[in-house]
Amino acid sequence: MSAPRIPVPGDRSLPGTYMRMFAATSIWAITFHVGYYASHHADPLGVAFLCFLVAGITLALIARLRGQSLRVTRKQLPLIFSLAIPGVVAYTLFFLASVQTISGSRAALITAGSPVLVELAAIVLLGATASAMRWTGIVLALLGTAVVLTGGNLLSAATSVGRGELYALGCMVGWSIHVFMSRRIVPVGLNSLVATTWSVLVGAALLAVPLALSDNPARLLHYPAGVWASVLHMAWLATALSFIWFADGVRMIGPTRASVFTNVVPVMAVLFGVLALGEHLHWSMFAGGALVVAGVWLTNRAGASAPAPAPAPTPSAACSGRSCHA
């Protein structure tokens, strides 16, 4: 006789949860193309600063409306900076620089392997379990990234990898460091919303320094309407709204099932680029992207099936999708 099913709180909201999580990952996918537009009509430094300033203020208001204190201690500041520098400042500047020379779809496929880099770091630095399935996923994802990076010319990588591809690779590394460091959010007494809010605000403050020292910091006021619309998309939709939807979804269905949705990001980015923007889908993007998605899926599946004594990932760590940091 089978055991009776135990009701799960919020079961009736599961369809709505899945719809919101799919919408969040779709917004992140479109953001690659929004960033492409913004980077061709304004400078990356100014766009990134405005994005984080608006997003940080919005997240702070959301946190206060949810009754959460934004107070942080001195012991928590090093973690906030270690989240902000690679995952906010470096990621976004690399991203906006990359899409100045390559398409948003290609950038999305290159950065899609970041969860695998996080797993590789966990194996090497934390002694995480390295099953055959996990290693297979890591190898497939890294191979797929190499195929996309080189346009399929693996034997001539030195000449086939350009500046845009290297910037996109920097995005991948920066975001991987951010997600890896976010494992420390709960141990230091923070939650994902407060940690993200402060990392975004710190990112804006760090970007304000070179912006103020630049030739014409007032140029932000003269950005065209399309750039301001892009900034609001990246700040309000891709950061604040999508973060809330995805984090709430992780709490509802768990990080393992939620990680499946992150695989939607590169797929949706390519579909939008090809169908809506008329981008050309090179065979290396199709083949390499398929390898990356398969590798990330295998790695997540292996991680879900392997016993681990470490605490469960926080919503921020599970959200290896794209916020305002694309």
C-alpha positions in Angstrom: 0.0 0.0 0.0 1.5 3.3 -1.0 2.0 6.0 1.6 -0.5 8.8 1.6 0.5 12.0 -0.1 1.5 14.8 2.3 0.1 18.1 1.2 2.7 20.7 0.4 1.9 24.3 1.4 1.2 26.4 -1.7 0.5 23.4 -4.0 -2.4 25.3 -5.6 0.1 28.1 -6.6 2.5 25.7 -8.4 1.2 26.5 -11.9 1.5 30.2 -11.2 5.0 29.7 -9.8 6.2 27.8 -12.9 4.7 30.6 -15.1 6.5 33.3 -13.1 9.8 31.4 -13.2 9.5 30.8 -16.9 8.7 34.5 -17.3 11.8 35.5 -15.2 14.2 33.4 -17.3 12.6 34.7 -20.5 13.2 38.2 -19.3 16.8 37.3 -18.6 17.2 35.9 -22.1 15.8 39.0 -23.8 18.1 41.1 -21.6 21.1 39.9 -23.7 19.6 41.7 -26.7 18.5 44.7 -24.7 22.1 45.0 -23.5 23.2 44.7 -27.2 21.0 47.7 -28.1 22.2 49.8 -25.1 25.9 49.1 -25.7 25.6 50.4 -29.3 23.9 53.6 -28.3 25.7 54.5 -25.1 28.9 53.7 -23.2 28.9 50.6 -20.9 30.1 52.4 -17.8 27.2 54.9 -17.8 24.6 52.2 -18.6 25.8 49.9 -15.9 25.9 52.7 -13.3 22.3 53.8 -14.1 21.1 50.2 -14.1 22.5 49.4 -10.7 21.5 52.7 -9.1 17.8 52.2 -10.2 17.9 48.5 -9.4 19.5 49.0 -6.0 16.9 51.6 -4.9 14.1 49.4 -6.2 15.3 46.3 -4.3 15.8 48.4 -1.2 12.2 49.6 -1.4 11.0 46.0 -1.9 13.0 44.8 1.1 11.5 47.4 3.3 8.0 46.7 2.0 8.6 43.1 3.0 9.6 44.2 6.5 13.3 43.2 6.1 16.0 45.2 7.7 18.8 46.5 5.4 21.3 46.8 8.3 24.5 44.9 7.8 27.5 44.3 10.1 31.2 44.8 9.5 31.7 41.1 9.3 29.1 40.9 6.5 30.7 43.7 4.4 33.6 41.6 2.9 31.0 39.2 1.5 29.0 42.0 0.0 32.0 43.4 -1.7 33.1 39.9 -2.9 29.6 39.5 -4.5 29.5 43.0 -5.9 33.0 43.2 -7.6 32.9 40.0 -9.7 29.1 39.5 -10.1 27.9 43.1 -10.5 30.7 45.4 -11.7 32.9 42.9 -13.6 30.1 40.9 -15.1 28.1 43.8 -16.4 31.0 45.7 -17.8 32.3 42.6 -19.5 28.8 41.8 -20.8 28.1 45.3 -22.3 31.6 45.3 -23.8 31.1 41.8 -25.3 27.8 42.6 -27.1 29.5 45.6 -28.8 31.2 43.1 -31.1 29.2 39.8 -30.9 25.5 39.1 -30.9 23.4 38.8 -27.7 22.6 35.2 -28.6 26.3 34.2 -28.8 27.1 36.0 -25.5 24.2 34.1 -23.9 25.5 30.7 -25.1 29.1 31.5 -23.9 28.0 32.6 -20.4 25.5 29.7 -20.0 28.2 27.4 -18.7 28.7 29.4 -15.5 26.9 26.8 -13.3 29.5 24.2 -14.4 32.4 26.5 -13.4 30.7 26.8 -10.0 30.5 23.0 -9.7 34.1 22.6 -10.8 35.2 25.1 -8.1 33.2 23.2 -5.5 34.9 20.0 -6.5 38.4 21.5 -6.4 38.1 23.9 -3.5 35.4 22.3 -1.3 36.0 18.6 -2.0 32.5 18.1 -3.4 31.5 14.7 -4.7 32.7 14.2 -8.2 30.6 11.4 -9.8 31.1 10.2 -13.4 27.9 12.0 -14.4 29.1 15.3 -12.9 32.4 15.1 -14.7 30.6 14.2 -17.9 28.5 17.3 -17.6 31.4 19.5 -16.8 33.4 18.2 -19.8 30.4 18.6 -22.2 29.6 22.1 -21.0 33.3 23.3 -21.3 33.6 21.7 -24.7 30.4 23.4 -25.8 31.7 26.7 -24.6 34.9 26.2 -26.6 32.9 25.4 -29.7 30.9 28.6 -29.4 33.9 30.7 -28.5 35.9 29.5 -31.5 33.0 29.3 -34.0 33.8 25.6 -34.3 37.5 26.2 -35.2 38.9 24.5 -32.1 42.3 24.0 -33.7 42.7 27.6 -34.5 41.5 29.2 -31.3 44.2 31.8 -31.3 42.9 33.4 -34.5 39.2 32.6 -34.2 38.5 34.0 -30.7 38.0 37.7 -30.8 37.7 40.5 -28.2 34.0 40.1 -27.8 34.3 36.4 -27.1 36.9 37.0 -24.4 34.7 39.6 -22.8 31.9 37.1 -22.7 34.2 34.6 -21.2 35.0 37.2 -18.5 31.2 37.4 -17.9 31.1 33.7 -17.3 34.0 33.7 -14.9 32.7 36.8 -13.0 29.2 35.4 -12.5 30.6 32.0 -11.5 32.7 33.7 -8.7 29.6 35.6 -7.6 27.5 32.4 -7.4 30.3 30.5 -5.6 30.7 33.3 -3.0 26.9 33.5 -2.5 27.2 30.1 -0.6 28.3 32.3 2.3 25.2 34.4 2.4 23.3 32.3 5.0 26.3 31.5 7.2 27.1 35.2 7.7 23.5 35.9 8.7 22.2 37.5 5.5 19.3 36.6 3.2 19.4 36.6 -0.6 17.3 39.8 -1.0 19.3 41.9 1.4 22.6 40.5 0.0 21.6 41.2 -3.6 20.4 44.7 -2.7 23.6 45.7 -1.1 25.8 44.1 -3.7 23.9 46.1 -6.4 24.2 49.4 -4.4 27.9 48.8 -3.8 28.3 48.0 -7.5 26.7 51.4 -8.3 29.0 53.2 -5.9 32.1 51.5 -7.3 31.1 52.5 -10.8 30.3 56.1 -9.8 34.0 56.7 -9.1 35.4 56.2 -12.7 32.2 57.7 -14.0 32.8 60.9 -12.0 36.4 61.0 -13.2 35.5 60.6 -16.9 35.5 63.4 -19.4 31.8 64.1 -19.4 29.8 62.4 -16.5 26.7 64.5 -17.4 26.4 62.6 -20.6 24.0 60.2 -18.8 21.4 63.0 -19.0 21.6 63.0 -22.8 21.1 59.3 -23.4 18.4 58.6 -26.0 15.0 57.3 -24.9 15.8 53.8 -26.1 18.8 53.6 -23.8 16.7 54.8 -20.8 14.1 52.1 -21.7 16.9 49.5 -21.7 18.2 50.7 -18.3 14.7 50.4 -16.8 14.2 47.0 -18.4 17.5 45.7 -16.9 16.8 47.4 -13.5 13.1 46.8 -12.9 12.4 43.7 -15.0 15.6 41.7 -15.2 16.8 42.5 -11.7 14.0 43.4 -9.3 11.0 41.6 -10.7 12.8 38.5 -12.0 14.8 38.2 -8.9 11.7 38.2 -6.7 9.9 35.8 -8.9 12.8 33.3 -9.2 13.7 33.5 -5.5 10.1 32.9 -4.5 10.0 30.0 -7.0 13.1 28.4 -5.4 11.5 28.5 -2.0 8.3 26.9 -3.5 9.8 24.1 -5.6 13.4 23.8 -4.3 16.7 24.7 -6.0 17.0 21.4 -7.9 13.9 21.8 -9.9 14.5 25.6 -10.2 17.9 25.0 -11.8 16.1 23.5 -14.8 14.7 26.9 -15.6 18.2 28.4 -16.0 18.7 26.2 -19.0 15.9 28.1 -20.7 17.9 31.3 -20.7 20.4 30.5 -23.6 17.7 28.7 -25.6 15.2 31.6 -25.3 18.0 34.1 -26.1 18.9 32.3 -29.3 15.2 31.9 -30.3 14.5 35.5 -29.8 17.6 36.6 -31.7 16.8 34.4 -34.6 13.0 34.8 -34.8 12.6 38.4 -33.7 15.9 40.0 -34.7 16.8 37.9 -37.7 20.2 36.8 -36.3 22.0 34.1 -38.2 22.3 30.8 -36.3 25.8 29.4 -37.1 26.2 25.7 -36.7 28.7 26.2 -33.9 26.2 28.1 -31.9 23.6 25.3 -32.3 26.1 22.5 -31.6 28.0 24.3 -28.8 24.8 25.5 -27.2 23.3 22.0 -27.2 26.5 20.7 -25.5 26.4 23.5 -22.9 22.8 22.9 -22.0 23.2 19.2 -21.9 26.3 19.6 -19.7 24.7 21.9 -17.3 21.7 19.6 -17.0 23.8 16.6 -16.3 25.9 18.5 -13.7 22.7 19.7 -11.9 21.2 16.2 -12.0 24.4 14.7 -10.6 24.5 17.4 -7.9 20.9 16.7 -7.0 21.4 12.9 -6.7 24.7 13.0 -4.8 24.5 13.3 -1.0 26.0 16.5 0.4 26.4 17.6 4.0 26.6 21.2 3.1 23.6 23.5 3.6 21.0 23.8 0.8 21.8 26.5 -1.7 20.2 29.9 -1.1 17.9 31.4 -3.7 20.7 33.7 -4.7 23.0 30.8 -5.4 20.4 28.8 -7.2 19.6 31.9 -9.4 22.5 31.3 -11.8 20.4 33.1 -14.3 20.8 36.8 -15.2 19.7 39.8 -13.2 20.7 43.4 -13.9 24.1 41.8 -14.4 22.5 40.9 -17.7 
